[in-house]
Amino acid sequence: MDLFAIFFFFSVFLTLHGSFGAKFTFVNKCDFTVWPGVLSGAGSLKFDTTGFELRKGSSRSFQAPAGWSGRFWGRTDCSFDGSGRGVCNTGDCGSGEIECKGAGAAPPATLAEFTLGSGSSPDFYDVSLVDGYNLGMIVEGTGGTGACGSTGCVTDLNRQCPLELRTEKGGACRSACEKFGTPEYCCSGAYGSPATCKPSKYSEIFKSACPRSYSYAYDDATSTFTCSGADYTVTFCPSSPSLKSSTDSPPKTTTGTTGVVAQTTMPLPESSWLVDMAMGGSTRTHQVDVSFLLFVLIFGSSLVFFSS
């Protein structure tokens, strides 16, 4: 094999290696089934799914394309029939199906938002309560470089939700913007800038409980995180007992499996960093892509061997 052929195959590998974005792993530590929803951003390449069932104690992984942007959320208290048709009490996307098909979450819903970098640009991510809260969620990056902080909401805001923000059926806490619709709560009109839109008494309740999450539209300074070359784990109900309010009725389970993705059930040990994150700290560690480095080392050695 001549040097040109080796260089060609090595270049192809590097191109393919860089064509994939982060791997997302969804973990359900709730004591009930969650139906994650996925919405890709305008102009973004599409994610492999727009919605799926995630039973308690199970996980599911997907590979995102490079440069992907979009959001994830958890739907709860859903009822789907054998053909995959149904609705959810919280986070429903209005598609009437397990797949959301390009529709977003009806508020209130806890959102994990991502913009993946490409080339040398980093990923940007956050967990947002701007559209309200329905489910505890954390995001943790692994194998990346940079700050790569864990973020999310461990506290059960359904238990702390002011009476005026609680949903009629329970299971979620509205934002002040959704409830009252006024410019000062929605950061619109005369309040449409960071200088004029300030935290409200309601957003401060959210921020106090979840200091690393977005609590209102201009909460960027403490709520946006960056990382380069990482994979991400999105965990629902990242504490035990479940973050779902004890006043909520038990969720209905599906009566059929049509359209449901395969899942892997595994033990989910408690993580000590939950306490740090709830207090605003992070124990983020970095890992190296050993397999890729090993491949580069072997290929480099091959180049030397064949050229000698």
C-alpha positions as CSV (number, residue, x, y, z in Angstrom):
1,M,0.0,0.0,0.0
2,D,1.5,3.3,-1.0
3,L,1.6,6.5,1.1
4,F,-1.1,8.1,-1.0
5,A,-3.6,5.3,-0.3
6,I,-2.8,5.4,3.4
7,F,-3.3,9.1,3.5
8,F,-6.6,8.8,1.6
9,F,-8.1,6.3,3.9
10,F,-6.9,8.2,7.0
11,S,-8.4,11.4,5.7
12,V,-11.7,9.6,5.0
13,F,-11.7,8.3,8.6
14,L,-11.1,11.8,10.0
15,T,-13.9,13.2,7.9
16,L,-16.3,10.6,9.1
17,H,-15.2,10.9,12.7
18,G,-15.9,14.7,12.6
19,S,-19.3,14.3,10.9
20,F,-21.0,13.2,14.0
21,G,-22.0,15.4,16.9
22,A,-22.5,14.4,20.5
23,K,-24.0,11.1,21.7
24,F,-27.0,11.8,23.9
25,T,-28.0,9.2,26.6
26,F,-31.4,9.6,28.2
27,V,-31.8,8.0,31.7
28,N,-35.1,7.6,33.6
29,K,-34.6,7.5,37.3
30,C,-38.2,8.3,38.0
31,D,-40.5,5.7,39.5
32,F,-42.8,6.1,36.5
33,T,-42.5,6.1,32.7
34,V,-41.4,9.3,30.9
35,W,-41.9,10.0,27.2
36,P,-39.1,12.3,26.1
37,G,-39.8,14.7,23.3
38,V,-37.3,16.1,20.8
39,L,-37.5,19.3,18.7
40,S,-34.8,20.2,16.3
41,G,-34.1,23.9,15.7
42,A,-35.0,25.7,12.5
43,G,-32.4,24.9,9.8
44,S,-30.8,22.2,11.9
45,L,-30.2,18.6,10.8
46,K,-32.8,16.3,12.2
47,F,-32.4,14.1,15.3
48,D,-33.0,10.3,14.9
49,T,-36.3,10.5,16.8
50,T,-38.9,13.2,17.8
51,G,-40.3,11.2,20.8
52,F,-40.1,7.8,22.5
53,E,-41.1,5.9,25.6
54,L,-38.5,5.6,28.4
55,R,-39.6,3.2,31.2
56,K,-38.4,3.6,34.7
57,G,-34.8,2.4,35.3
58,S,-34.0,2.4,31.6
59,S,-31.8,4.3,29.2
60,R,-31.7,5.1,25.5
61,S,-28.8,6.6,23.4
62,F,-28.9,8.5,20.1
63,Q,-26.1,10.0,18.0
64,A,-26.7,13.6,17.0
65,P,-25.3,15.1,13.7
66,A,-22.6,17.7,14.0
67,G,-23.9,21.2,14.5
68,W,-27.3,20.0,15.7
69,S,-29.4,22.3,17.7
70,G,-32.7,21.7,19.5
71,R,-34.4,20.8,22.8
72,F,-35.4,17.8,24.9
73,W,-38.1,17.5,27.5
74,G,-40.0,14.8,29.4
75,R,-43.7,14.1,29.0
76,T,-45.5,12.6,32.0
77,D,-48.8,10.9,32.8
78,C,-49.3,9.8,29.2
79,S,-51.9,7.4,27.9
80,F,-51.2,5.8,24.5
81,D,-53.2,3.0,22.8
82,G,-52.0,0.1,20.8
83,S,-51.5,2.2,17.7
84,G,-49.4,4.7,19.6
85,R,-52.1,7.4,19.7
86,G,-52.7,9.3,22.9
87,V,-52.0,12.4,25.0
88,C,-49.9,13.4,28.0
89,N,-50.9,15.5,31.1
90,T,-47.6,17.5,31.1
91,G,-45.2,18.4,28.2
92,D,-47.7,17.2,25.6
93,C,-46.6,18.1,22.1
94,G,-50.0,18.0,20.5
95,S,-49.1,15.4,17.8
96,G,-51.4,12.8,19.4
97,E,-48.6,10.3,19.0
98,I,-45.5,9.1,20.8
99,E,-43.4,10.9,18.1
100,C,-43.8,14.7,18.3
101,K,-43.1,15.1,14.6
102,G,-41.7,18.7,14.7
103,A,-44.0,20.0,17.5
104,G,-42.7,21.4,20.7
105,A,-43.8,21.0,24.4
106,A,-46.9,22.7,25.6
107,P,-45.9,24.7,28.8
108,P,-45.2,24.2,31.5
109,A,-42.3,21.9,30.8
110,T,-38.6,21.7,31.9
111,L,-36.4,22.0,28.8
112,A,-32.8,21.0,28.0
113,E,-31.5,23.1,25.1
114,F,-28.5,22.4,23.0
115,T,-26.5,24.0,20.2
116,L,-23.7,21.7,19.2
117,G,-20.5,23.2,17.8
118,S,-18.7,22.1,14.7
119,G,-15.0,22.2,14.0
120,S,-13.4,24.2,16.8
121,S,-16.5,25.9,18.1
122,P,-17.9,24.7,21.4
123,D,-21.3,23.3,22.4
124,F,-23.7,25.6,24.2
125,Y,-26.4,24.1,26.5
126,D,-28.7,24.9,29.3
127,V,-31.7,23.7,31.3
128,S,-34.6,26.2,31.1
129,L,-37.5,26.8,33.4
130,V,-38.6,29.9,31.4
131,D,-41.6,27.8,30.1
132,G,-42.3,26.4,33.6
133,Y,-41.4,23.1,35.3
134,N,-42.9,19.7,35.1
135,L,-40.1,17.3,35.8
136,G,-36.6,17.2,37.5
137,M,-33.8,17.0,34.9
138,I,-30.0,17.3,34.8
139,V,-27.5,17.4,32.0
140,E,-24.0,16.2,32.4
141,G,-21.2,16.3,29.8
142,T,-18.5,13.6,29.6
143,G,-15.3,13.3,27.6
144,G,-15.1,16.9,26.6
145,T,-12.8,19.9,27.2
146,G,-13.6,23.3,28.7
147,A,-15.8,24.2,31.6
148,C,-18.4,21.4,30.9
149,G,-20.5,22.0,34.0
150,S,-23.4,19.9,35.0
151,T,-26.7,21.8,35.0
152,G,-30.4,21.2,35.7
153,C,-32.9,21.1,38.4
154,V,-32.8,18.5,41.2
155,T,-35.4,20.1,43.5
156,D,-39.1,19.2,43.1
157,L,-40.6,22.5,42.2
158,N,-44.0,21.0,42.1
159,R,-43.9,20.8,45.9
160,Q,-42.8,24.5,46.1
161,C,-45.0,25.9,43.4
162,P,-47.1,28.9,44.4
163,L,-50.8,28.2,44.4
164,E,-51.5,30.6,41.6
165,L,-48.9,28.9,39.3
166,R,-50.0,25.3,39.8
167,T,-51.7,23.6,36.9
168,E,-55.3,22.4,37.3
169,K,-54.5,18.7,37.0
170,G,-51.3,19.0,39.0
171,G,-47.9,17.7,38.0
172,A,-46.5,21.0,36.7
173,C,-45.7,24.6,37.8
174,R,-46.4,27.4,35.3
175,S,-44.1,30.3,34.7
176,A,-45.3,33.8,35.6
177,C,-45.3,34.7,31.9
178,E,-47.6,31.9,31.0
179,K,-50.0,32.5,33.9
180,F,-50.2,36.3,33.8
181,G,-49.0,37.2,30.2
182,T,-47.8,40.6,31.2
183,P,-44.7,42.3,29.6
184,E,-42.8,42.5,32.9
185,Y,-43.0,38.7,33.3
186,C,-42.6,37.8,29.7
187,C,-39.7,40.3,29.0
188,S,-41.5,41.8,26.1
189,G,-42.4,45.3,24.9
190,A,-40.9,47.9,27.2
191,Y,-39.3,45.1,29.2
192,G,-37.7,43.4,26.2
193,S,-34.0,43.9,27.2
194,P,-31.7,42.8,30.0
195,A,-31.7,46.3,31.4
196,T,-35.4,46.5,31.8
197,C,-36.5,42.9,32.5
198,K,-35.4,41.9,35.9
199,P,-36.1,38.8,38.0
200,S,-39.6,38.6,39.5
201,K,-40.6,37.1,42.9
202,Y,-41.7,34.0,40.9
203,S,-38.5,33.6,38.9
204,E,-36.5,34.0,42.1
205,I,-38.4,31.0,43.6
206,F,-37.2,28.9,40.6
207,K,-33.7,30.3,40.8
208,S,-33.4,29.7,44.5
209,A,-34.5,26.0,44.1
210,C,-32.4,25.5,40.9
211,P,-29.5,27.9,40.8
212,R,-28.0,26.6,37.5
213,S,-31.2,26.7,35.5
214,Y,-32.7,29.5,33.5
215,S,-35.4,31.1,35.6
216,Y,-36.4,33.9,33.2
217,A,-35.5,35.1,29.7
218,Y,-32.3,37.1,30.6
219,D,-30.8,34.7,33.1
220,D,-27.8,34.0,30.9
221,A,-24.9,34.8,33.2
222,T,-25.4,31.8,35.5
223,S,-27.3,29.4,33.3
224,T,-25.5,28.9,29.9
225,F,-22.7,26.3,29.8
226,T,-20.1,25.4,27.2
227,C,-18.1,22.3,26.4
228,S,-16.2,21.0,23.4
229,G,-16.2,17.4,22.1
230,A,-18.4,16.0,24.8
231,D,-21.2,13.4,25.0
232,Y,-24.2,14.2,27.2
233,T,-26.4,12.4,29.6
234,V,-29.9,13.8,30.3
235,T,-31.3,12.3,33.5
236,F,-35.0,12.6,34.5
237,C,-35.7,12.6,38.3
238,P,-32.1,12.7,39.2
239,S,-32.7,12.1,42.9
240,S,-34.6,9.6,45.0
241,P,-37.4,9.5,45.9
242,S,-38.9,10.7,42.6
243,L,-39.1,14.4,42.0
244,K,-42.7,14.0,40.8
245,S,-45.1,15.6,43.4
246,S,-46.7,13.2,45.8
247,T,-50.0,14.9,45.1
248,D,-49.9,13.7,41.5
249,S,-51.9,10.7,40.4
250,P,-49.9,7.7,39.2
251,P,-49.2,7.9,35.4
252,K,-51.0,5.7,33.0
253,T,-49.0,3.1,31.2
254,T,-49.2,2.3,27.5
255,T,-51.4,-0.6,26.4
256,G,-49.3,-1.3,23.3
257,T,-45.8,-1.1,22.0
258,T,-46.3,0.1,18.5
259,G,-43.7,2.8,17.7
260,V,-41.8,2.3,21.0
261,V,-38.1,2.2,20.7
262,A,-36.1,-0.6,22.3
263,Q,-34.7,0.1,25.7
264,T,-32.0,-1.2,28.1
265,T,-32.8,-1.6,31.7
266,M,-29.9,-1.1,34.1
267,P,-29.1,-0.3,37.7
268,L,-28.8,3.4,38.2
269,P,-26.6,4.2,41.2
270,E,-26.9,7.5,43.0
271,S,-24.3,10.1,42.1
272,S,-22.6,12.2,44.7
273,W,-22.4,15.3,42.5
274,L,-26.2,15.8,42.8
275,V,-25.7,17.6,46.1
276,D,-22.9,19.8,44.6
277,M,-25.1,20.7,41.6
278,A,-28.1,21.6,43.8
279,M,-25.8,24.0,45.7
280,G,-24.4,25.4,42.4
281,G,-21.2,23.4,42.4
282,S,-19.8,20.9,39.9
283,T,-17.6,17.8,40.0
284,R,-17.2,17.6,36.2
285,T,-14.3,15.4,35.1
286,H,-12.9,15.0,31.6
287,Q,-12.3,11.7,29.8
288,V,-10.2,11.1,26.7
289,D,-11.5,9.4,23.6
290,V,-9.0,6.5,24.0
291,S,-10.2,4.4,21.0
292,F,-9.7,7.3,18.6
293,L,-6.3,8.2,20.0
294,L,-5.3,4.5,19.7
295,F,-6.4,4.5,16.1
296,V,-4.4,7.6,15.3
297,L,-1.3,6.1,17.0
298,I,-1.6,2.8,15.1
299,F,-2.2,4.6,11.8
300,G,0.7,6.9,12.4
301,S,3.0,4.0,13.1
302,S,1.8,2.4,9.8
303,L,2.7,5.5,7.9
304,V,6.2,5.3,9.3
305,F,6.5,1.6,8.5
306,F,5.2,1.7,5.0
307,S,7.3,4.8,4.1
308,S,10.5,3.2,5.3
